[in-house]
Amino acid sequence: MKARPVRFFRVSMTSTRSLDQHLGDFTADMRVVTLTVMAAVIGVVSALVALALVRLIGLVTNLAYFHRFGWGLTSPAGSPAGLWALPIPIVGGLIVGLMARYGSERIRGHGIPEALEAILIGRSRMSAKVAVLKPLSSALSIGTGGPFGAEGPIIMTGGAFGSLFAQAFHLSAAERKTLLVAGAAGGMSAVFATPVAAVLLAVELLLFVWKPRSFIPVACASVVAGGVRVPLLGPGPIFPVTPHAALPLATLGTALAIGLIAGFGSGMLTWLVYLCEDAFRKLPIHWMWWPALGGLVVGIGGLLYPRALGVGYDTLHDLLTGRLVGAMLLGLMLTKAVIWAVALGSGTSGGVLAPLLIMGGSLGALEAHWTGGDPGLWAAVSMGALMGGTMRAPFTATAFMLELTHDVKVLPFVFVACVAADAVTVLLMKRSILTEKVARRGHHVMREYIVSPLHQLRVADVMEKDVPTVPASLPVDTLFVHLAALDPLLARRQAWPIVDDGGRLVGMLTRGDLVLALEQVEADGQTVLEAGTRALVLTYPDELLEQATQKMLEHDIGRLPVVSREDPTRLVGYLGRAGIMAAWLHATGEERTREPGWLTEHLTILRERMAKVLAGSG
């Protein structure tokens, strides 16, 4: 009997009915209810943390720029300090640098890359020190004029509280990740009154899976935080605008152009941020002093364009309502870009979302001079496009702009611009502004969601059939002679199923077992059954490859005999590493292998005929 090579074939549905009763579209179980209840608690905590962060930013801003005690958010642009406002960002940067040096270095940066790293590398464990120092450092940085938003810090802080809550219970790393992300989404929802966008941000940037087990708890936390926000910070939208009437279909072309321009702008901003970071790394001073140097640039920029300082929520509202026009838009956009890139590159604490909205809105309002129409409309479209392209989160950006303004008629135009900007950045850059920092620390981030072939294919699809076996009574020496003679049936294998006289599976013999048996002097006349393993780890034709692979990893073995469920002694196949690798090659081949279509086939025939005609006429 000749062994057949590994190949794909399909097993009938009747043979898989017993296992199919336990399979479904998703792997969620009742555990999701427990996680959802825990996420609801985290949502309440995240809203309270968001309130504390916003109030801290307001307090620091009032103390630093107006020398008064107050909790409300206010713009540094109205400060009467004049030239005395220059050292304020420097002092803020110096304090943040000291906190990072002697507190925790994890508070540096804008928050989302640090959350990504905790999820991917840190098994979703974050420290209490980060949960306390991150909002404090961010409030100091933003309150002293830092050109940042509160979303990055609240994502990091809310995630830290979610992680700390999860660490108090007996949970898996995946469940801790769900609660960490629930805290991050809850914080963003509470700050901006954008529960849907917060969930989409979690899906596009943080979860790295699309499972009800994760999605449902995160959505619960986001909605709860958004509800708790109402009595704490007021209802949304936080930037209400006059709803636009239905726009003509031709306007989609303008939105597409604005999206493409925003995509190139996203690339330039990302390049500028990491150019500044690389420049700081070359300085012959400790990184603790970098935020103070960045604060110097921020202070100078604030003297030129005071509206570039701070969170800039008042500036965002003015852009969306079309109140900012003219040459000031260009100065605001360029100043914001420079001081934001320098400050972020210095490693201070702050966020990226609000600055992107201001820069995108200024760009869109400028473009309105050429496109015509309402500057606020194109400011909104460009805001979403720059956010979606820079963060590579087009769905999040689209929903975010809708929830910020409640201007439903603008939705398709924002979506077109966001997708266009995302397409440009994906083709231009290998990494986004968020993942580049993680990659620079030596960690690869893949943001494509794919279904593993191990979760789709069954053992029967890739197993080897008609497996050569050895009789239990066969002496080890005899088998070794066959192998030494390069027996075509046995020599190429790494293991051999052992069967009794009735053809029933009774054991497995590996090459390692064979070597040990040959090394034993007293093992003369030993049979393969005595030298092999009788305690077998089995798999079944209807099992998913993921289950079979898990058995291999748990027992540290490289092959499994495949047996019938009805009779575990009846050998029906053999699954080795080659079969599993064949499944991956089959899946990747479907993506890389291009097949000719009917049009290409006809064109090929036409070219061949034309070539013959031309050759004959010559």
C-alpha positions in Angstrom: 0.0 0.0 0.0 1.5 3.3 -1.1 1.3 6.3 1.1 -0.5 9.3 -0.4 0.7 12.9 0.0 -1.2 15.4 2.1 -4.2 16.8 0.2 -7.4 18.6 0.9 -10.8 16.9 0.7 -14.1 17.4 2.3 -15.9 15.3 4.9 -19.7 14.8 4.7 -22.0 16.7 7.0 -23.4 13.5 8.5 -19.9 12.6 9.9 -19.6 16.0 11.7 -23.1 16.3 13.1 -22.0 15.4 16.7 -19.4 18.2 16.8 -21.5 20.7 14.9 -24.0 20.7 17.8 -21.3 22.5 19.8 -20.0 24.9 17.0 -21.5 28.3 16.1 -20.8 31.6 14.5 -19.1 32.8 17.7 -17.5 31.3 20.7 -19.3 33.4 23.3 -20.7 31.7 26.4 -22.4 32.8 29.6 -19.1 34.2 30.7 -19.9 37.3 28.6 -22.7 38.1 31.1 -20.2 38.3 33.9 -17.8 40.5 31.9 -20.7 42.8 30.9 -21.7 43.4 34.5 -18.1 44.1 35.4 -17.8 46.4 32.4 -20.8 48.4 33.6 -19.1 49.1 36.8 -16.0 50.1 34.9 -18.1 52.4 32.8 -19.3 54.3 35.9 -15.7 54.6 37.2 -14.5 55.8 33.8 -17.0 58.6 33.7 -15.9 59.7 37.1 -12.3 59.6 36.1 -13.1 61.6 32.9 -14.9 64.2 35.1 -11.8 64.4 37.3 -9.4 64.8 34.3 -11.5 67.5 32.7 -11.8 69.4 36.0 -8.1 69.0 36.7 -7.3 70.5 33.2 -9.6 73.4 34.0 -8.1 74.0 37.4 -4.5 74.0 36.1 -5.5 76.3 33.2 -7.2 78.8 35.5 -4.4 78.8 38.0 -1.6 79.0 35.4 -3.1 81.6 33.0 -5.6 83.5 35.0 -4.3 83.2 38.6 -7.7 82.2 39.9 -9.4 79.1 41.3 -11.8 77.5 38.9 -12.7 74.1 37.5 -14.3 75.0 34.2 -12.4 74.5 30.9 -11.2 77.8 29.5 -8.9 78.8 26.7 -5.5 80.2 27.4 -6.1 82.6 24.5 -8.0 84.9 26.8 -5.2 85.1 29.3 -4.0 88.7 30.2 -0.5 87.3 31.0 1.0 88.6 27.7 4.8 87.8 27.5 4.6 86.2 30.9 2.7 83.4 29.3 5.9 82.2 27.6 7.4 80.3 30.6 4.1 78.6 31.6 4.4 75.7 29.2 8.1 75.4 30.1 7.3 75.0 33.8 4.6 72.5 32.9 6.9 70.4 30.8 9.6 70.5 33.5 7.1 69.1 36.1 5.9 66.4 33.7 9.5 65.4 33.0 10.2 65.1 36.7 7.0 63.0 37.2 8.1 60.7 34.4 11.6 60.3 35.7 10.8 59.7 39.3 7.3 58.4 39.0 6.7 56.2 36.0 8.1 56.5 32.4 4.8 55.0 31.2 3.1 58.4 31.5 5.1 59.8 28.6 3.4 60.0 25.2 -0.2 60.4 24.1 -1.6 57.2 25.7 -2.9 55.0 22.9 0.5 53.4 22.0 1.0 52.7 25.7 -2.4 51.1 25.9 -1.5 49.0 22.8 1.7 47.9 24.3 0.0 46.9 27.6 -2.5 44.8 25.6 0.0 43.2 23.2 3.0 42.7 25.5 1.9 43.3 29.1 -0.9 40.8 29.2 -3.3 43.7 29.8 -1.7 44.5 33.2 -1.3 48.2 34.1 -0.1 49.6 37.4 -1.9 51.8 39.9 0.9 54.3 39.6 0.1 54.9 36.0 -3.6 55.3 36.8 -2.8 58.1 39.2 0.2 59.8 37.5 -1.2 59.8 33.9 -4.2 62.1 34.6 -2.1 64.3 36.8 0.7 64.7 34.2 -1.8 65.2 31.4 -3.7 67.9 33.3 -0.4 69.7 34.0 0.7 69.4 30.4 -2.6 70.5 28.8 -3.4 73.0 31.5 -0.1 74.8 31.1 -0.8 75.3 27.4 0.1 71.9 25.9 -1.6 71.7 22.5 -3.3 68.4 23.2 -6.6 66.8 23.8 -7.9 64.8 26.7 -8.8 61.7 24.8 -5.3 60.0 24.8 -4.8 60.5 28.5 -8.4 59.4 29.4 -8.0 56.3 27.2 -4.8 55.4 29.1 -6.2 56.3 32.5 -9.6 54.6 31.9 -7.7 51.6 30.6 -5.5 51.5 33.7 -8.5 51.6 36.0 -10.2 48.8 33.9 -7.0 46.7 34.1 -6.7 47.3 37.9 -10.3 46.3 38.4 -9.8 43.1 36.3 -6.6 42.2 38.2 -8.7 42.0 41.4 -10.5 38.9 40.0 -9.7 35.5 38.6 -9.7 36.3 34.9 -7.8 35.3 31.8 -5.5 37.7 29.9 -8.2 38.0 27.2 -10.8 38.9 29.8 -8.5 41.5 31.3 -7.9 42.9 27.9 -11.7 43.3 27.4 -12.1 45.2 30.7 -9.0 47.3 30.0 -10.5 48.3 26.7 -13.9 48.8 28.3 -12.3 51.4 30.6 -10.6 53.1 27.7 -13.9 53.3 25.7 -15.8 54.4 28.7 -13.4 57.3 29.3 -13.6 58.5 25.7 -17.4 58.2 25.7 -17.6 60.3 28.9 -15.3 63.0 27.7 -16.8 63.5 24.2 -20.3 62.1 24.6 -19.5 59.7 21.7 -20.4 56.1 22.9 -20.6 54.6 19.4 -17.3 56.1 18.2 -15.7 54.9 21.5 -16.7 51.4 20.8 -15.5 51.6 17.2 -12.2 53.0 18.4 -11.9 49.9 20.6 -12.6 47.6 17.7 -10.4 49.4 15.2 -7.4 50.1 17.5 -7.4 48.2 20.8 -9.2 44.9 20.8 -7.5 43.1 17.9 -10.5 40.8 17.7 -14.1 41.0 16.6 -15.9 38.8 19.2 -19.1 39.2 21.1 -17.2 38.2 24.2 -15.2 41.4 23.9 -17.6 43.7 21.9 -20.6 43.4 24.2 -18.8 44.3 27.5 -17.0 47.2 25.8 -20.2 48.5 24.3 -21.9 48.3 27.8 -19.1 50.3 29.4 -19.2 52.9 26.7 -23.0 53.4 26.9 -23.0 53.4 30.7 -20.2 56.0 30.8 -22.1 58.1 28.2 -25.2 57.9 30.4 -23.3 58.8 33.6 -21.8 61.8 31.7 -25.1 63.6 31.4 -25.5 64.6 35.0 -21.7 65.2 35.4 -20.7 67.1 32.2 -24.0 67.6 30.4 -25.5 65.8 27.4 -24.2 65.8 23.9 -23.5 66.9 21.3 -20.6 69.0 22.7 -20.3 70.8 19.3 -23.8 71.4 18.1 -24.2 72.9 14.7 -27.2 73.9 12.5 -28.1 70.7 10.6 -27.3 70.9 6.9 -29.9 70.2 4.2 -29.5 67.2 1.9 -26.4 67.8 -0.2 -26.2 67.1 -4.0 -24.5 63.9 -5.1 -21.8 65.8 -6.9 -20.5 67.0 -3.5 -19.2 63.5 -2.9 -16.4 64.3 -5.5 -15.4 67.3 -3.4 -15.4 65.2 -0.3 -13.2 62.6 -2.0 -10.7 65.3 -3.0 -10.7 66.7 0.5 -10.1 63.2 1.9 -7.1 62.6 -0.4 -5.6 65.9 0.6 -6.1 65.1 4.3 -4.5 61.7 3.7 -1.3 63.4 2.5 -1.6 65.8 5.4 -1.8 62.8 7.7 1.4 61.4 6.3 3.2 64.7 6.7 2.0 65.1 10.3 3.2 61.6 11.2 6.5 62.2 9.6 6.9 65.5 11.5 6.1 64.0 14.9 8.7 61.3 14.6 11.2 63.7 13.0 10.9 65.8 16.2 11.2 62.7 18.4 14.4 61.6 16.6 15.8 65.1 17.0 15.2 65.0 20.7 16.9 61.6 21.0 20.1 63.1 19.5 20.3 65.8 22.3 23.1 65.2 24.8 20.7 65.6 27.8 18.5 63.3 29.7 15.0 62.8 28.3 13.6 64.3 31.6 14.4 67.7 30.2 12.9 67.2 26.8 9.3 68.3 27.7 10.6 71.6 29.1 12.4 72.2 25.7 9.2 71.3 24.0 7.4 73.7 26.3 9.6 76.5 25.1 8.4 76.0 21.5 4.8 75.7 22.7 5.2 79.0 24.5 6.6 80.8 21.5 3.8 79.4 19.3 1.3 80.5 21.9 2.5 84.1 21.6 2.0 84.0 17.8 -1.4 82.2 17.9 -2.8 81.9 21.4 -5.7 79.8 20.1 -3.2 77.0 19.3 -2.7 76.4 23.0 -4.7 74.0 25.2 -7.5 71.5 24.3 -9.0 74.1 21.9 -12.6 73.0 22.2 -13.8 76.6 21.7 -11.7 76.7 18.5 -13.2 73.5 17.3 -16.7 74.8 17.8 -15.9 78.0 15.9 -14.5 76.0 13.0 -17.6 73.8 12.8 -19.9 76.8 12.9 -17.9 78.7 10.2 -16.8 81.5 12.5 -13.0 81.2 11.7 -12.1 82.3 8.2 -9.3 84.0 6.3 -5.6 84.0 6.8 -5.9 83.2 10.5 -6.8 79.6 9.6 -3.4 79.1 7.9 -1.5 80.5 10.8 -3.5 78.5 13.3 -3.1 75.2 11.3 0.7 75.6 10.9 1.3 76.8 14.4 -0.8 74.0 15.9 1.1 71.4 13.7 4.5 72.6 14.7 4.0 73.0 18.5 2.0 69.8 18.7 4.6 67.8 16.8 7.5 69.2 18.9 5.7 68.8 22.2 4.6 65.2 21.3 8.1 64.4 20.1 9.5 65.6 23.4 7.7 62.9 25.3 5.3 65.0 27.3 1.8 63.8 28.3 -1.1 64.6 26.0 -3.4 63.3 23.3 -3.7 63.5 19.5 -7.4 63.6 18.7 -8.3 67.2 19.4 -5.2 68.6 17.7 -6.0 66.5 14.6 -9.5 67.9 14.6 -8.3 71.5 14.8 -5.7 71.0 12.1 -8.1 69.2 9.9 -10.9 71.7 10.5 -8.5 74.6 9.6 -7.5 72.8 6.4 -11.1 72.2 5.5 -12.2 75.8 6.2 -9.3 77.0 4.0 -10.4 74.6 1.2 -13.9 76.1 1.4 -12.5 79.2 -0.4 -12.0 77.0 -3.5 -14.8 74.5 -3.1 -17.4 77.0 -2.2 -20.2 76.4 0.3 -20.3 76.4 4.0 -16.8 76.5 5.6 -18.2 74.7 8.6 -19.3 71.8 6.4 -15.9 71.3 4.9 -14.2 71.8 8.2 -16.2 68.9 9.6 -15.4 66.7 6.5 -11.7 67.5 6.8 -11.7 67.0 10.5 -12.9 63.4 10.1 -10.6 62.8 7.2 -7.5 63.9 9.0 -8.4 61.9 12.1 -9.3 58.8 10.1 -6.2 59.0 8.0 -3.7 59.7 10.8 -5.2 57.1 13.2 -6.2 54.7 10.4 -9.6 54.4 12.0 -12.1 55.6 9.3 -15.2 54.1 11.0 -14.3 55.7 14.3 -13.7 59.1 12.7 -17.0 59.0 10.8 -19.0 58.1 13.9 -17.1 60.6 16.0 -17.9 63.5 13.7 -21.6 62.5 13.7 -21.8 62.2 17.4 -19.9 65.5 18.0 -22.3 67.5 15.8 -25.4 65.4 15.3 -25.4 66.6 11.6 -26.7 63.5 10.0 -26.8 64.7 6.4 -23.0 65.2 6.4 -22.5 61.5 7.2 -21.8 60.1 3.7 -19.5 62.9 2.8 -17.4 62.5 6.0 -17.3 58.7 5.4 -16.0 59.1 1.8 -13.3 61.6 3.0 -12.3 59.3 5.8 -11.9 56.2 3.6 -10.0 58.2 1.0 -7.6 59.6 3.6 -7.2 56.1 5.1 -6.4 54.7 1.7 -3.7 57.3 1.1 -2.0 56.7 4.4 -2.2 52.9 4.1 -0.5 53.1 0.7 2.1 55.7 1.7 3.1 54.5 5.2 3.8 51.1 6.8 2.8 52.4 10.3 0.4 54.9 11.7 1.2 57.6 14.2 0.0 55.2 16.9 1.7 52.0 15.9 5.0 53.5 14.9 5.9 54.1 18.5 5.2 50.5 19.4 7.2 49.3 16.4 10.1 51.4 17.5 10.1 49.5 20.7 10.6 46.3 18.8 7.0 45.0 18.6 5.2 44.3 15.4 1.5 45.3 15.3 -0.8 43.7 12.7 -4.1 45.5 12.4 -5.7 43.3 9.8 -8.5 41.1 11.2 -8.5 37.7 9.5 -10.2 34.4 10.3 -7.6 31.8 11.1 -7.8 28.6 8.9 -7.4 26.7 12.1 -10.9 27.9 13.1 -12.4 27.0 9.7 -10.9 23.7 8.5 -11.4 20.4 10.2 -8.9 17.7 10.7 -10.5 15.6 7.9 -9.7 18.5 5.5 -5.9 18.1 5.8 -5.2 14.8 7.5 -3.2 12.1 5.7 -5.3 9.0 4.8 -4.2 5.5 4.2 -1.5 5.8 6.8 1.1 3.0 6.9 1.1 1.1 10.2 3.4 -1.4 12.0 2.2 -4.5 13.7 2.5 -4.5 17.5 4.6 -7.8 17.4 7.2 -6.4 15.0 10.7 -6.4 16.6 12.4 -3.0 16.8 15.4 -4.4 15.0 13.3 -5.4 12.1 11.8 -2.0 11.8 15.3 -0.4 11.9 16.4 -2.6 9.0 13.5 -1.4 7.0 14.4 2.2 7.7 18.1 1.7 7.0 17.1 0.2 3.6 15.1 3.4 3.0 11.8 1.6 2.8 9.6 3.9 0.6 6.6 3.3 2.8 8.2 3.8 6.2 11.5 5.7 6.0 10.1 9.1 5.3 7.9 9.2 8.4 8.7 10.6 11.9 6.2 8.3 13.7 4.3 5.1 13.0 0.9 4.0 14.4 1.0 0.6 16.0 -1.9 -1.8 15.4 -2.7 -5.3 16.8 -3.6 -8.3 14.8 -7.2 -7.1 14.3 -6.0 -3.7 12.9 -7.0 -1.8 16.0 -4.8 1.1 17.1 -2.9 0.3 20.3 0.1 2.8 20.3 2.5 5.1 18.5 6.2 4.8 17.9 8.3 7.8 17.2 11.9 8.1 15.9 12.9 9.2 19.4 11.3 6.1 20.9 13.2 4.0 18.3 16.5 5.5 19.2 16.0 5.0 22.9 15.1 1.4 22.3 18.2 0.7 20.2 20.5 2.3 22.8 19.3 -0.2 25.5 21.5 -3.2 25.6 18.9 -5.3 27.3 16.3 -4.4 24.7 17.1 -7.3 22.3 13.9 -8.7 20.9 11.9 -5.7 22.1 8.7 -5.1 20.1 7.6 -1.8 18.7 4.6 -1.9 21.1 7.0 -2.2 24.1 9.2 0.6 22.8 6.3 2.9 21.8 3.7 4.9 23.6 0.3 3.4 24.6 -1.2 6.4 26.3 -2.3 8.2 23.1 -3.5 11.7 22.5 -6.1 11.4 19.8 -8.0 13.6 17.4 -11.1 13.1 15.3 -11.9 13.9 11.7 -14.7 16.3 12.7 -12.5 18.3 15.1 -11.4 21.8 14.1 -7.7 22.2 13.4 -7.6 24.7 16.3 -8.6 22.0 18.7 -6.1 19.5 17.3 -3.3 22.1 17.4 -4.1 22.9 21.0 -3.7 19.2 21.9 -0.3 19.2 20.2 0.8 22.2 22.1 -0.5 21.1 25.5 1.2 17.7 25.2 4.3 18.9 23.4 3.9 16.5 20.5 4.1 16.9 16.7 1.6 14.4 15.4 -1.8 12.9 16.3 -3.5 9.7 15.2 -6.9 10.4 13.8 -9.6 7.9 14.9 -13.3 7.4 14.6 -15.5 8.9 17.3 -17.6 5.7 17.2 -14.6 3.5 17.6 -11.4 5.2 19.0 -9.4 2.1 18.1 -10.2 2.5 14.3 -7.4 4.5 12.7 -8.8 6.7 9.9 -5.9 9.2 9.4 -2.8 10.9 10.6 -2.3 14.6 11.4 1.2 16.1 11.5 2.7 19.5 11.4 2.8 19.3 7.6 -1.0 19.1 7.5 -1.4 22.1 9.6 1.2 24.1 7.6 -0.7 23.0 4.4 -3.8 24.6 5.8 -2.0 27.9 6.3 -0.5 27.7 2.8 -3.9 27.0 1.4 -5.3 30.1 3.1 -2.5 32.4 2.1 -2.5 31.0 -1.4 -6.1 32.1 -1.9 -5.0 35.7 -1.3 -1.8 35.7 -3.3 -2.7 33.5 -6.3 -4.4 35.3 -9.1 -6.5 33.4 -11.6 -7.3 34.5 -15.1 -10.9 35.8 -15.7 -13.0 35.4 -18.7 -12.0 38.8 -20.2 -8.3 38.1 -19.8 -8.7 34.7 -21.4 -10.4 36.2 -24.4 -7.8 39.0 -24.7 -5.0 36.4 -24.6 -6.7 34.4 -27.5 -7.2 37.6 -29.4 -3.5 38.6 -29.0 -2.4 35.2 -30.2 -4.7 35.4 -33.3 -3.4 38.9 -34.1 0.2 37.7 -33.7 -0.5 34.9 -36.2 -2.2 37.3 -38.7 0.7 39.7 -38.5 3.2 36.9 -38.9 1.4 35.6 -41.9 1.1 39.0 -43.6 4.8 39.6 -43.0 
